[in-house]
Amino acid sequence: MLKAVVTDLDGTLTDARRRISTAAIETIRDLVDTGIPVVIASGNTICSLDMFCKMVGTDGTIIGENGGVYRLRFNGKVHVAGRQSACWDAYRRIEEHFAAEGKSLTLYSPDNRLADIAFARTVEPARVAEVIADMPVRAIDTGFAIHLQYQGISKGTALSDISLLMGLTPADFLAIGDSENDREMISRAGIGATLDNATPSIKETADYVSEKRYGEGFVDIIRKYQKLFT
C-alpha cells in the first residue's frame, strides 16, 4: 500500500518549455484534498518551490537542490545536506577550464542556493563531468540546467530523510520523475514511475513507464496507482 507521493517538477509536471500542466495541478489538489501528502522534489531553490507549493496547494514539504535541502511543511526547519563549499571549488575549476576556450558560464540563482550550484547548459555536461572527475562533486544534467552536488547527496537520500520526519519510510511513497537526478528517488521508493519523455536509463529503473508525456503522464501514473493509497 502507498501513503504519499514524491514528484519531480520540471519535465514531470511541466512540458519541455516549463509550462505547468493544469491537469497535473488538479490531480495534486485531489490527492491533497483526500489526505495524501505530496512532496515536490526538484533542483530548484526553496523560494521557487515555496511559491509553487502555495499556488498549487500542498503543505510545503519539499526536496530542493537535487536533495541538497529538504523541509517538512512550510514552517519546518530547513535541513541542508552536503558541502556547498566543495561545489564552489568544482565550479571555479570548470569556469577556468571553459574560460580558456573563450566560453563563459551563467549561474542560476547563486544567492538563493544553500547546497548545490547550478548553471546554464551552454557547455557539454559530459565535459563538465570530466573536468571534475577527481573531485568529491558530481555534475547532474537535468535537461534544464547543470547542477553540481556533493557526492552521496541526491533526491533519494533526501527522500529517506524526509520520510522519517513524516513518520513514513521510502517504501510508502510513489515516486515520479523523468531525468537522471530522479534515479535514486525512483529506486528507493515503494513504486517508482516515469513518463514517455524520460531518459532511457530512467525508464529502465522505473517500475512503470507511462505511454503519455509530461503532465499527462503524471496524471496517468496517479490514476494507475490510485487504489493502492491508504
Backbone torsions as a table, in degrees:
resi	resn	phi	psi	omega
1	MET	NA	152.2	-179.3
2	LEU	-110.8	150.8	-179.0
3	LYS	-126.8	-13.4	-176.5
4	ALA	-158.1	164.9	177.7
5	VAL	-122.5	138.0	169.9
6	VAL	-124.2	127.0	-174.0
7	THR	-136.1	142.0	170.4
8	ASP	-66.6	164.8	179.6
9	LEU	-106.8	-73.8	-176.8
10	ASP	-65.9	126.7	179.9
11	GLY	86.0	-10.3	179.2
12	THR	-115.3	-48.7	174.4
13	LEU	-98.9	-8.6	178.4
14	THR	-122.8	169.8	173.5
15	ASP	-93.8	-171.5	-176.4
16	ALA	-64.0	-21.0	178.6
17	ARG	-95.4	8.1	178.4
18	ARG	68.6	26.2	173.4
19	ARG	-85.5	125.1	-175.5
20	ILE	-71.6	136.5	177.8
21	SER	-77.1	121.1	178.4
22	THR	-67.7	-31.1	177.6
23	ALA	-66.3	-38.6	178.3
24	ALA	-66.2	-40.0	178.5
25	ILE	-62.3	-45.1	179.1
26	GLU	-61.8	-37.2	179.4
27	THR	-67.3	-41.8	177.2
28	ILE	-61.8	-42.6	179.9
29	ARG	-63.9	-37.7	177.4
30	ASP	-63.1	-41.3	178.5
31	LEU	-62.3	-50.4	-178.7
32	VAL	-60.7	-41.6	-177.8
33	ASP	-67.5	-21.1	177.3
34	THR	-98.1	9.2	174.5
35	GLY	88.9	12.4	179.8
36	ILE	-95.8	116.6	-179.4
37	PRO	-64.6	140.2	176.1
38	VAL	-123.5	118.5	179.0
39	VAL	-101.9	128.7	177.4
40	ILE	-93.7	122.9	-177.8
41	ALA	-119.1	119.5	-170.3
42	SER	-149.4	168.4	170.9
43	GLY	-85.3	-4.7	-177.2
44	ASN	-73.2	165.8	179.4
45	THR	-77.0	166.1	179.7
46	ILE	-60.5	-44.1	-177.4
47	CYS	-63.4	-36.7	177.0
48	SER	-66.0	-43.0	-178.8
49	LEU	-69.7	-34.2	177.6
50	ASP	-60.1	-45.6	-179.9
51	MET	-62.5	-42.9	179.5
52	PHE	-62.3	-48.0	-177.1
53	CYS	-62.4	-40.7	179.8
54	LYS	-64.8	-40.3	-178.2
55	MET	-73.9	-33.7	-180.0
56	VAL	-80.3	-39.2	176.8
57	GLY	113.8	19.4	175.4
58	THR	-84.1	176.5	-177.1
59	ASP	-87.9	6.9	176.6
60	GLY	88.1	9.3	175.4
61	THR	-75.7	122.3	-171.6
62	ILE	-140.0	157.0	165.2
63	ILE	-122.7	118.2	-177.7
64	GLY	-118.5	170.3	177.0
65	GLU	49.6	43.2	177.7
66	ASN	56.3	39.3	178.0
67	GLY	96.7	-5.9	-178.9
68	GLY	-70.8	-25.4	176.2
69	VAL	-135.8	150.0	174.3
70	TYR	-154.1	156.4	-176.2
71	ARG	-155.1	139.4	174.7
72	LEU	-93.0	112.4	179.2
73	ARG	63.3	165.7	-176.2
74	PHE	-59.8	-37.4	-175.1
75	ASN	-92.9	8.8	-178.7
76	GLY	-81.1	167.9	177.4
77	LYS	-72.5	137.2	175.2
78	VAL	-82.7	120.0	178.1
79	HIS	-97.5	129.0	-179.6
80	VAL	-112.2	122.8	179.6
81	ALA	-109.2	159.9	176.5
82	GLY	81.3	-169.4	-178.4
83	ARG	-132.9	103.3	-179.7
84	GLN	-66.5	-28.1	179.3
85	SER	-60.0	-38.2	177.5
86	ALA	-67.4	-34.6	177.9
87	CYS	-67.8	-38.4	176.7
88	TRP	-65.0	-39.1	176.8
89	ASP	-59.9	-43.0	179.4
90	ALA	-65.7	-41.6	-179.4
91	TYR	-61.6	-42.4	-179.2
92	ARG	-62.7	-38.2	176.6
93	ARG	-64.9	-44.0	179.2
94	ILE	-62.0	-44.5	-179.6
95	GLU	-59.2	-45.0	179.6
96	GLU	-65.5	-39.5	-179.2
97	HIS	-60.2	-49.0	-176.8
98	PHE	-79.4	-24.1	175.6
99	ALA	-63.6	-33.4	178.6
100	ALA	-65.1	-19.9	178.1
101	GLU	-99.6	5.9	-179.7
102	GLY	80.1	19.7	-178.7
103	LYS	-111.4	137.9	178.2
104	SER	-111.5	155.4	-179.7
105	LEU	-107.9	150.7	179.5
106	THR	-117.6	112.2	-179.8
107	LEU	-73.5	148.5	175.0
108	TYR	-109.5	117.8	173.8
109	SER	46.7	50.2	-177.3
110	PRO	-62.4	-30.8	-178.5
111	ASP	-74.9	-16.1	-177.2
112	ASN	-104.8	0.0	-178.7
113	ARG	-96.1	139.0	-177.1
114	LEU	-111.3	-19.3	-172.8
115	ALA	-129.8	-42.6	-177.1
116	ASP	-114.1	179.2	175.1
117	ILE	-125.4	136.9	-179.8
118	ALA	-130.9	141.7	177.3
119	PHE	-147.8	165.5	-173.6
120	ALA	-66.3	152.0	180.0
121	ARG	-83.8	57.2	179.0
122	THR	-94.1	-4.2	175.2
123	VAL	-129.7	163.8	-176.4
124	GLU	-71.1	122.8	178.5
125	PRO	-56.0	-37.1	-179.5
126	ALA	-64.1	-37.5	178.7
127	ARG	-69.7	-36.9	176.1
128	VAL	-58.7	-45.7	180.0
129	ALA	-61.7	-38.0	179.1
130	GLU	-64.6	-40.1	-177.3
131	VAL	-62.4	-32.8	-176.2
132	ILE	-112.6	24.0	-174.5
133	ALA	-60.3	-27.6	-178.5
134	ASP	-95.5	8.2	-178.4
135	MET	-105.5	156.8	-179.1
136	PRO	-80.4	41.4	-177.0
137	VAL	-136.3	139.8	177.1
138	ARG	-113.3	147.0	176.5
139	ALA	-93.6	127.8	-177.9
140	ILE	-115.6	121.0	177.1
141	ASP	-97.9	109.4	-178.7
142	THR	-90.1	-6.2	-174.6
143	GLY	90.6	-15.9	178.3
144	PHE	-115.4	-25.7	179.5
145	ALA	-160.8	168.1	171.8
146	ILE	-105.8	126.0	179.8
147	HIS	-112.7	145.6	172.8
148	LEU	-110.4	121.0	-177.2
149	GLN	-131.6	143.4	179.4
150	TYR	-61.3	141.0	-178.1
151	GLN	-56.5	138.1	177.4
152	GLY	90.5	-7.9	179.1
153	ILE	-102.7	132.0	-178.8
154	SER	-157.3	174.1	173.0
155	LYS	-61.7	-29.0	179.1
156	GLY	-67.7	-44.8	178.5
157	THR	-65.4	-38.4	178.1
158	ALA	-66.3	-35.9	177.1
159	LEU	-61.9	-42.4	178.2
160	SER	-61.3	-41.9	-178.1
161	ASP	-70.0	-45.8	-175.4
162	ILE	-74.1	-27.2	177.5
163	SER	-63.8	-34.6	176.8
164	LEU	-64.4	-41.8	179.1
165	LEU	-63.9	-27.7	-179.4
166	MET	-89.0	-2.8	-177.0
167	GLY	75.5	25.4	-178.3
168	LEU	-125.2	-176.6	171.8
169	THR	-127.1	161.8	177.3
170	PRO	-55.7	-29.1	-179.5
171	ALA	-66.2	-16.7	179.4
172	ASP	-81.9	-5.5	-172.2
173	PHE	-103.2	145.0	161.8
174	LEU	-96.6	118.9	-178.8
175	ALA	-107.9	135.2	-177.6
176	ILE	-131.1	129.3	178.7
177	GLY	-161.5	178.2	-173.2
178	ASP	-135.2	-11.8	-174.1
179	SER	-133.3	-177.8	-173.0
180	GLU	-59.1	-32.1	-179.6
181	ASN	-73.2	-3.7	177.2
182	ASP	-100.0	-4.3	-171.7
183	ARG	-57.6	-54.3	-176.6
184	GLU	-63.8	-36.8	178.5
185	MET	-63.5	-45.8	179.8
186	ILE	-65.2	-37.2	-178.9
187	SER	-69.4	-36.8	-175.6
188	ARG	-81.4	-24.8	-176.2
189	ALA	-69.1	161.0	176.6
190	GLY	-59.0	-43.1	174.3
191	ILE	-134.4	130.2	177.3
192	GLY	-114.4	130.8	-177.2
193	ALA	-133.5	157.4	-179.7
194	THR	-144.5	-177.5	-170.0
195	LEU	-116.3	166.9	179.7
196	ASP	-62.4	-27.0	-179.9
197	ASN	-85.1	3.1	-177.7
198	ALA	-70.3	161.0	175.6
199	THR	-68.0	151.6	-177.8
200	PRO	-55.1	-40.3	-177.3
201	SER	-68.1	-32.4	177.5
202	ILE	-70.4	-36.4	176.5
203	LYS	-62.4	-34.4	178.1
204	GLU	-71.1	-29.7	-178.2
205	THR	-78.4	-34.4	-171.6
206	ALA	-72.4	153.1	174.7
207	ASP	-77.8	-27.3	-178.3
208	TYR	-144.7	137.5	177.2
209	VAL	-119.9	116.1	179.0
210	SER	-69.6	146.7	175.2
211	GLU	-80.1	-6.5	-179.7
212	LYS	-101.3	160.8	-174.6
213	ARG	-108.1	152.2	172.6
214	TYR	51.5	-136.1	-175.0
215	GLY	-58.7	-35.0	178.2
216	GLU	-65.7	-34.4	176.8
217	GLY	-67.2	-39.8	176.7
218	PHE	-58.9	-47.1	179.7
219	VAL	-60.9	-42.5	179.7
220	ASP	-60.6	-42.0	-179.7
221	ILE	-64.9	-45.3	179.4
222	ILE	-60.8	-42.5	179.5
223	ARG	-63.4	-37.7	-178.8
224	LYS	-63.6	-38.5	-174.6
225	TYR	-105.6	9.4	-176.5
226	GLN	-53.0	-41.7	-174.6
227	LYS	-71.5	-12.2	-178.0
228	LEU	-87.6	-8.4	-179.7
229	PHE	-80.6	136.9	-179.4
230	THR	-99.2	NA	NA
